[in-house]
Amino acid sequence: MRAIQQEHWGGPDTMRLAEIARPTPLPTEVLVKVVAAGVNPIDYFSREGQAYVQALTLPFVNGWDVAGIVEEVGYGVTRFRPGDRVYGMPWFPRAAGAYAEYVTAPSHQFAPMPTGSSFTEAAALPLAALTAWQMLVDIGEVAPGQRVLVSAAAGGVGHLAVQIAKSFGAYVIGSARAAKHDFLAALGADETIDYTTTDVAATVREVDIAIQMHGGEPALRMLETLRPGGILVNAQAAWTPGMAKRATELGVRASGYLVEPDRADLEALTDLVEKGQLRPHVESVLPLEQAAEAHRLIEQGRTTGKIVLTVSEPGHVPEA
């Protein structure tokens, strides 16, 4: 099968289109024909060999976001049959190999694709939407009427976090460049703030939950926006030394976070999509062969929503 293989750590040009062996599903696993694969910032961190992706060893095939069609089921699988449309974020943080024509993974790491979603839309969801859901719901315990501050609100995780928080009845404040404020308002954000011209930490107050996508000093400052007892959920806590100590000093809470595959959470996200409360914005769609260009785009940090790779043609599959 065709795959984008990584044989050396480094820049985008270290990724190579290669022919590698097609995997075979073990008992409890499914073989999925990948139609589309989402691209995330963790993908280029992985490509560079950064420390917190030590679960990866060379050579490997990058990518975790998968949307495709079940090709074969292993012994014991009862949830899916060949021909089913599925999506998921298998194996994270171990290599899933989404930048390839086929992947295998335990059936419980996939869910049926949302009715009415295209493969491109479904591939844009798993890692970013699971991240947003788990930060807001599992850790933050978002509730109606709470004030939620989302940093990088127009990005892959952020634009989904805005929608998820709104689905719970929260008041959402989104931080993004001014050019993206109309986009956030259309997603339901109640308030927007331009972090390039305004000191967010000095301006926003009485926040119940702050969703922080960057580490270091900006994350420490974000603690100042919280009400007493409020919580900062930081996706890059490993790069934010002193976070717990500073939170204690301010009388607030802080939590690190790393996304996990979770069938129940995927099914909850599917429900939101099918109710019309959640939809990914796909800024760019590129063929598998242009994975390096996709990485160059996402490394610029200016992507609105998601970038998706098209991997295979779905073939003659009945419409969902």
C-alpha positions in Angstrom: 0.0 0.0 0.0 1.0 3.6 -0.4 2.1 5.5 2.8 4.0 8.5 3.9 6.9 7.0 5.7 9.3 8.8 8.1 12.8 7.3 8.3 14.5 10.3 9.9 13.5 13.0 12.4 13.4 16.5 10.9 11.6 18.9 8.6 8.7 18.2 6.1 11.1 17.0 3.5 12.0 14.0 5.6 8.6 12.4 4.8 8.6 10.1 1.8 5.9 8.4 -0.3 6.7 4.7 -0.1 5.2 1.3 -0.8 4.9 -0.7 2.5 3.2 -3.9 3.5 -0.6 -3.7 4.1 -1.4 -4.6 7.7 -3.6 -7.5 8.7 -6.1 -7.2 11.6 -5.6 -9.3 14.7 -8.5 -10.6 16.8 -10.7 -7.7 18.0 -9.2 -5.4 15.3 -10.5 -3.9 12.1 -8.7 -3.2 8.8 -9.9 0.3 7.6 -9.4 1.6 4.1 -8.4 5.2 4.8 -10.3 7.6 2.6 -9.2 10.8 4.4 -6.7 11.7 7.1 -6.7 14.8 9.3 -3.5 16.7 9.9 -2.7 18.1 13.4 0.2 20.0 15.1 1.1 16.8 16.9 2.0 15.4 13.5 4.8 17.8 12.9 6.0 17.5 16.5 6.2 13.8 15.9 8.0 14.3 12.6 10.6 16.3 14.5 11.0 13.7 17.2 10.1 16.0 20.1 10.3 14.5 23.6 6.7 13.9 24.5 6.1 11.6 21.5 8.6 9.0 22.8 6.1 6.3 21.9 7.2 6.6 18.3 10.3 4.8 16.8 11.7 5.1 13.3 10.6 4.3 10.8 6.9 5.1 11.2 3.9 6.4 9.3 2.6 9.6 10.7 -1.0 10.7 11.5 -3.9 9.7 13.8 -7.1 11.1 12.3 -8.8 8.5 10.2 -12.0 8.4 8.2 -12.6 5.4 6.0 -14.3 2.1 5.3 -14.0 -1.2 7.1 -12.3 -3.6 4.8 -12.0 -6.6 7.0 -12.8 -7.5 10.6 -10.7 -9.7 12.9 -12.0 -12.6 15.0 -14.3 -11.4 17.8 -15.3 -8.1 16.2 -19.1 -7.6 16.5 -19.5 -3.8 16.2 -18.6 -3.5 12.5 -18.9 -5.2 9.2 -17.0 -4.7 5.9 -18.4 -1.7 4.2 -19.1 0.3 7.3 -18.0 3.9 7.4 -16.0 4.7 10.5 -13.8 7.4 12.0 -11.4 7.6 14.9 -8.0 8.4 16.4 -6.5 4.9 17.0 -3.5 4.0 19.1 -2.6 7.5 20.2 0.2 8.3 21.3 1.6 5.1 19.6 1.8 5.3 15.8 -1.5 4.8 14.1 -0.2 5.3 10.5 -3.1 7.4 9.2 -1.1 8.7 6.3 -1.5 5.4 4.5 -4.1 3.5 2.5 -4.9 1.1 5.3 -4.7 1.0 9.1 -5.6 -1.6 11.7 -6.7 -0.9 15.2 -9.0 -2.3 17.9 -12.6 -1.9 16.8 -13.5 0.1 20.0 -11.2 2.9 18.9 -13.5 3.7 16.0 -17.1 4.9 15.8 -19.6 5.0 12.9 -19.2 8.2 10.9 -21.8 10.8 11.6 -24.8 10.5 9.3 -24.5 13.1 6.5 -20.8 13.8 7.1 -18.3 13.5 4.2 -15.1 11.6 4.7 -13.2 14.8 4.7 -15.3 16.3 7.5 -15.1 13.1 9.5 -11.3 13.0 9.2 -11.1 16.6 10.5 -12.8 15.6 13.8 -11.2 12.9 15.9 -8.1 14.2 17.5 -9.1 17.8 17.7 -12.7 17.2 18.7 -11.7 14.5 21.3 -9.2 17.0 22.7 -11.8 19.8 22.9 -14.4 17.4 24.4 -12.1 15.9 27.0 -10.7 19.2 28.1 -14.1 20.8 28.4 -16.3 17.9 29.6 -14.1 15.3 31.2 -11.8 17.7 33.0 -13.5 21.1 33.0 -17.0 19.7 33.7 -18.6 22.5 31.6 -22.1 23.5 32.6 -24.8 25.9 31.4 -24.1 29.6 32.1 -20.4 29.1 32.8 -17.9 31.5 31.3 -15.4 29.6 29.0 -12.3 31.2 27.5 -10.8 29.4 24.5 -7.4 30.4 23.3 -6.4 29.8 19.7 -10.2 29.7 19.2 -10.1 29.6 15.4 -7.6 26.7 15.2 -8.3 23.0 14.9 -9.1 22.3 18.6 -10.3 25.8 19.3 -13.1 26.2 16.8 -14.5 22.8 17.9 -14.2 23.8 21.6 -16.3 26.9 20.9 -19.1 24.8 19.4 -18.9 22.2 22.1 -19.0 24.7 24.9 -22.0 26.4 23.3 -23.8 23.1 23.0 -23.6 22.9 26.8 -25.1 26.4 27.2 -21.8 28.1 28.2 -20.9 31.8 27.5 -17.9 31.5 25.2 -15.0 34.0 24.8 -12.7 33.3 21.9 -9.2 34.6 21.5 -8.0 35.0 17.9 -6.7 37.5 15.4 -9.3 40.1 14.5 -9.6 38.7 10.9 -11.1 35.6 12.4 -13.7 37.2 14.7 -16.5 36.9 12.2 -15.7 33.2 11.8 -15.9 32.7 15.6 -19.2 34.7 15.9 -20.7 32.4 13.2 -19.7 29.4 15.4 -21.6 30.9 18.3 -18.8 32.7 20.3 -20.4 35.4 22.5 -17.3 37.5 22.7 -14.1 37.7 20.8 -10.7 39.3 21.7 -7.7 40.0 19.5 -4.7 38.6 21.4 -2.3 40.5 19.0 -3.6 43.9 20.2 -5.1 43.2 23.6 -3.6 41.6 26.8 -6.1 38.8 27.2 -5.0 38.0 30.8 -5.3 41.6 31.8 -8.7 42.1 30.2 -10.8 38.9 30.7 -12.0 38.1 34.2 -14.3 35.7 36.2 -13.8 32.7 33.8 -14.9 29.3 35.0 -12.9 27.3 32.4 -9.9 28.4 30.4 -8.9 26.2 27.5 -5.2 26.8 26.7 -3.5 25.4 23.6 0.0 26.9 24.2 2.4 26.5 27.1 4.9 28.7 28.9 4.3 32.3 30.1 1.0 32.7 28.2 -0.5 29.7 30.0 0.7 31.1 33.4 -0.9 34.4 32.6 -4.2 32.7 31.6 -4.6 31.7 35.2 -5.2 35.3 36.0 -8.5 35.2 34.0 -10.1 32.6 36.3 -12.6 33.2 39.1 -11.7 31.6 42.5 -12.0 27.9 42.0 -12.0 28.1 38.2 -9.8 25.8 36.2 -7.2 26.1 33.5 -6.9 23.0 31.2 -3.6 23.3 29.5 -2.8 21.1 26.5 0.9 21.9 26.9 1.4 21.7 30.6 4.8 20.0 30.1 6.0 23.3 28.7 4.6 25.3 31.6 6.8 24.9 34.7 5.4 26.4 37.9 1.8 26.1 36.7 0.5 24.2 39.7 2.3 26.5 42.2 1.0 29.6 40.5 -2.6 28.3 40.4 -2.4 27.6 44.2 -1.2 31.2 44.8 -4.2 32.5 42.9 -6.7 30.2 44.4 -7.6 28.6 41.1 -7.0 25.1 39.7 -4.8 23.9 36.8 -4.7 20.6 34.9 -2.4 19.2 32.3 -4.0 17.1 29.5 -3.3 14.8 26.7 -6.0 13.3 24.4 -6.9 9.6 24.6 -8.8 7.4 22.2 -12.3 6.9 23.6 -15.3 5.3 21.8 -17.9 6.9 24.2 -16.5 10.4 23.6 -16.5 9.8 19.8 -20.1 8.7 20.0 -21.0 11.8 22.0 -19.3 14.0 19.3 -21.2 12.1 16.6 -24.5 13.0 18.4 -23.5 16.7 18.3 -22.7 16.6 14.6 -25.9 14.9 13.8 -27.9 17.5 15.8 -26.2 20.3 13.9 -24.3 21.6 16.9 -20.8 20.7 15.8 -19.2 20.9 12.4 -15.5 21.0 11.5 -14.2 23.8 9.3 -11.8 22.4 6.7 -9.5 25.1 5.3 -7.4 23.0 2.9 -7.7 19.5 1.3 -4.5 18.1 -0.2 -3.7 14.7 -1.7 -1.6 12.2 0.3 1.4 13.0 -1.9 1.4 16.6 -0.6 1.7 15.7 3.1 4.9 17.7 3.4 3.0 20.8 2.1 0.2 20.2 4.6 2.9 20.2 7.4 4.4 23.4 6.1 0.9 25.0 6.2 0.0 23.9 9.7 3.5 24.8 11.1 2.7 28.5 10.3 0.2 28.5 13.1 -2.4 30.5 11.0 -4.7 27.6 9.9 -8.4 28.3 10.4 -9.9 25.0 11.4 -8.3 21.9 9.9 -6.2 20.6 7.0 -7.1 17.1 5.6 -5.3 14.7 3.3 -7.3 12.7 0.7 -5.8 9.2 0.7 -8.1 6.8 -1.3 -11.2 6.8 -3.4 -14.1 5.5 -1.3 -15.4 3.3 -4.2 -18.9 2.1 -4.5 -20.1 2.4 -0.9 -23.8 2.9 -0.1 -24.5 6.4 1.2 -25.0 6.7 5.0 
